[in-house]
Amino acid sequence: MSNYIVSPETFILYSLAGFTVATLMIVAAGFFAVRLGKNKQSKK
């Protein structure tokens, strides 16, 4: 079994994994921005 053709199952799996990672990164960036905003407001 040395066929390097990407099957639809693996393509869907990789796209789902990439989408999940991107969503987690966006959520983490938003959370970090909110924390920075709160820190800036509390310092004033």
PyMOL commands that set and color helices and strands:
alter all, ss='L'
color gray80, all
select helices_A, chain A and resi 8-43
alter helices_A, ss='H'
color red, helices_A
deselect
rebuild
show_as cartoon
